[in-house]
Amino acid sequence: MLRDDSGAEVRDAYFVSDSTGITAETLGNALLANFPGARFRRHTVPFVDSVDGARAVIGDLRVSPAGAAPIVFTTVKSAQILAEFHASGAVVIDLLGGHLRELEASLGSAASEQLGQYHGVGDMERYFARMRAVEYAIEHDDGQSMRALDIADVIIIAPSRCGKTPTTMYLALQYGLLVANYPLTDDDFPSDGLPATVERFASKCFGLTTTPLRLSQVRHERRPDTVYSSLAQCTLEIRRAEDLYRRNRVPFLNSSTKSVEEMSAVIMQSMRLRS
Amino acid sequence: MLRDDSGAEVRDAYFVSDSTGITAETLGNALLANFPGARFRRHTVPFVDSVDGARAVIGDLRVSPAGAAPIVFTTVKSAQILAEFHASGAVVIDLLGGHLRELEASLGSAASEQLGQYHGVGDMERYFARMRAVEYAIEHDDGQSMRALDIADVIIIAPSRCGKTPTTMYLALQYGLLVANYPLTDDDFPSDGLPATVERFASKCFGLTTTPLRLSQVRHERRPDTVYSSLAQCTLEIRRAEDLYRRNRVPFLNSSTKSVEEMSAVIMQSMRLRS
């Protein structure tokens, strides 16, 4: 039996999909997060779309399994493939099957037998939108370009290292939103107004802040033992930024205890960017 | 009753979460994709973490509902909040509840009562890894920098507009991988070898290709009616790129019918970048 450093038992968790594995992984991890005392060795296996593919995975999960029966989280729809996993001795969590039956009952129609239909016109449009959004985000990262700020869906402003860049990229890639971000530096103070570049677009601005300690830690990662990463400088910059947000009625959030996904969700809700 | 342009009945689908809504949205959409004949009006409602919050959503879903009873896909764990939705007349698809019971039985322990515990040390590390990866991807987009290519996890090479940038960003943001991408241009031919810049890192290279027609369409979006977007030029560039991949044993895939997520999954599997 495999144990981790603390002596806790480790179990294998497989995320098995007939497509990318992203849904199985996302939901499987959301479920496992409810068992903070347990330890898992995670495996994602995408593109399992045949009985042979399933048997290869089952062969793998039988070789030196960690702990008790492996847990298989799966979004596979094929009854034949599911039967292979059920017969393997693994604990099978069928993430879609039961819910599909519920939906069939509610909608009064049968679920399609085909695998993920991705490639319609809507998907081509979505692809273009994401591509444009990612390129827009790269062009407008860290105040690099002022071109076409008028078409931005949101302009994220914050001192350096408060999380502008990853949040910008997540909003672009996941939702196809046009997001620019602009750093607040010492040059922007002591003016009471927003930086001249973004002032015209005040209603699109969203601010990020964090705690001085967290900012100092994050900056220390990049440039250890500098004024830039000192607690004094971080405290000053955050106080100034928050004052600026308040004076100019820019909505803002504290990124220190939030994931990129959480920040993105808050920003979309606050700026009414949810469809 | 709301109908779409084709006269099909439209129903409301709500993705309701006590956190970001990403899991509810991902799985809910994966389920709805199995009913290609049905039409849905989608709403994502994050941060529903109180009975009052639930009642606000229920008030909303009762105002001019599209079609029959709305469908609520939810990842909310609170029994009280779930009871509100069950009493509302909506069809409730509880995405986590049943699976949590299955897991409890298999693990022999009860699910934690707390909401999403995100903010441990592991999450801070994951945050740093993603931030570094996104910055690396921006720095190395489209061959802009040759610095630190030796630490890249993968270098994506392809002619312009084959999908390098969004795929790079997805791998960085979702998986914290260090991904550079490098464009194949006319300058790189007629050499038989890989471009000098990436030649030393041949084992890290992964190629993208597409169909000439699709490439021409995508390029036309950017620069209509140019040599660059002509079918002849696209055909030539793709043939050369595929020859280059084959000669240099660079694995490659055709992006024309794949989503960014699918391409990322194939690349990770091919380059053995899955944990």
Contacts between the chains, C-beta under 8 A, distances in Angstrom:
chain1	res1	chain2	res2	distance
A	11	B	107	7.8
A	19	B	262	7.1
A	19	B	265	7.9
A	20	B	259	7.8
A	20	B	261	4.7
A	20	B	262	5.3
A	20	B	264	7.4
A	20	B	265	4.0
A	21	B	265	6.0
A	22	B	26	7.2
A	22	B	174	8.0
A	22	B	261	5.5
A	22	B	265	7.4
A	23	B	26	5.5
A	23	B	27	5.9
A	23	B	30	4.8
A	26	B	22	7.2
A	26	B	23	5.5
A	26	B	26	5.3
A	26	B	27	7.4
A	27	B	23	5.9
A	27	B	26	7.4
A	27	B	27	5.4
A	27	B	95	7.1
A	27	B	96	7.9
A	27	B	99	7.9
A	30	B	23	4.8
A	30	B	75	6.7
A	30	B	96	6.8
A	30	B	116	7.9
A	31	B	96	6.4
A	31	B	99	5.5
A	31	B	100	6.4
A	31	B	103	5.9
A	32	B	103	7.7
A	33	B	116	6.4
A	33	B	117	6.5
A	34	B	77	7.8
A	34	B	100	6.0
A	34	B	103	7.5
A	34	B	111	4.0
A	34	B	112	5.2
A	35	B	103	6.9
A	35	B	107	5.9
A	35	B	109	6.3
A	35	B	111	6.4
A	35	B	112	6.9
A	36	B	112	5.6
A	36	B	117	6.0
A	37	B	109	6.6
A	38	B	107	5.8
A	38	B	109	6.9
A	42	B	275	6.7
A	43	B	274	7.7
A	43	B	275	7.8
A	44	B	274	5.7
A	44	B	275	7.7
A	46	B	265	4.4
A	46	B	266	8.0
A	46	B	269	6.3
A	47	B	265	7.1
A	47	B	266	7.8
A	47	B	269	7.2
A	69	B	106	7.5
A	71	B	103	7.4
A	71	B	106	6.4
A	75	B	30	6.7
A	77	B	34	7.7
A	91	B	102	7.6
A	91	B	106	4.5
A	93	B	99	5.4
A	93	B	102	5.7
A	93	B	103	6.9
A	95	B	27	7.1
A	95	B	99	6.9
A	96	B	27	7.9
A	96	B	30	6.8
A	96	B	31	6.4
A	98	B	98	6.5
A	99	B	27	7.9
A	99	B	31	5.5
A	99	B	93	5.4
A	99	B	95	6.9
A	100	B	31	6.4
A	100	B	34	6.0
A	102	B	91	7.6
A	102	B	93	5.7
A	103	B	31	5.9
A	103	B	32	7.7
A	103	B	34	7.5
A	103	B	35	6.9
A	103	B	71	7.4
A	103	B	93	6.9
A	106	B	69	7.5
A	106	B	71	6.4
A	106	B	91	4.5
A	107	B	11	7.8
A	107	B	35	5.9
A	107	B	38	5.8
A	109	B	35	6.4
A	109	B	37	6.6
A	109	B	38	6.9
A	111	B	34	4.0
A	111	B	35	6.4
A	112	B	34	5.2
A	112	B	35	6.9
A	112	B	36	5.6
A	116	B	30	7.9
A	116	B	33	6.4
A	117	B	33	6.5
A	117	B	36	6.1
A	118	B	257	7.9
A	118	B	258	8.0
A	118	B	259	5.6
A	118	B	262	7.4
A	119	B	257	5.2
A	123	B	259	6.8
A	127	B	166	7.8
A	127	B	259	7.2
A	127	B	260	7.4
A	128	B	218	7.8
A	128	B	221	6.4
A	130	B	166	5.5
A	130	B	260	6.6
A	131	B	163	7.7
A	131	B	165	6.9
A	131	B	166	5.2
A	134	B	165	5.7
A	134	B	166	5.0
A	134	B	169	5.2
A	135	B	165	6.4
A	138	B	138	5.6
A	138	B	141	5.9
A	138	B	165	7.3
A	141	B	138	5.9
A	163	B	131	7.6
A	165	B	131	6.9
A	165	B	134	5.7
A	165	B	135	6.4
A	165	B	138	7.4
A	166	B	127	7.8
A	166	B	130	5.5
A	166	B	131	5.2
A	166	B	134	5.0
A	166	B	173	6.7
A	169	B	134	5.2
A	169	B	169	5.9
A	169	B	172	7.8
A	169	B	173	5.5
A	170	B	173	6.0
A	172	B	169	7.8
A	173	B	166	6.7
A	173	B	169	5.5
A	173	B	170	6.0
A	173	B	173	6.1
A	173	B	260	7.6
A	174	B	22	8.0
A	218	B	128	7.8
A	221	B	128	6.3
A	257	B	118	7.9
A	257	B	119	5.2
A	258	B	118	7.9
A	259	B	20	7.8
A	259	B	118	5.6
A	259	B	123	6.8
A	259	B	127	7.2
A	260	B	127	7.4
A	260	B	130	6.6
A	260	B	173	7.6
A	261	B	20	4.7
A	261	B	22	5.5
A	262	B	19	7.1
A	262	B	20	5.4
A	262	B	118	7.4
A	264	B	20	7.4
A	265	B	19	7.8
A	265	B	20	4.0
A	265	B	21	6.1
A	265	B	22	7.4
A	265	B	46	4.5
A	265	B	47	7.1
A	266	B	47	7.8
A	269	B	46	6.3
A	269	B	47	7.2
A	274	B	43	7.9
A	274	B	44	5.7
A	275	B	42	6.9
A	275	B	43	8.0
A	275	B	44	7.7
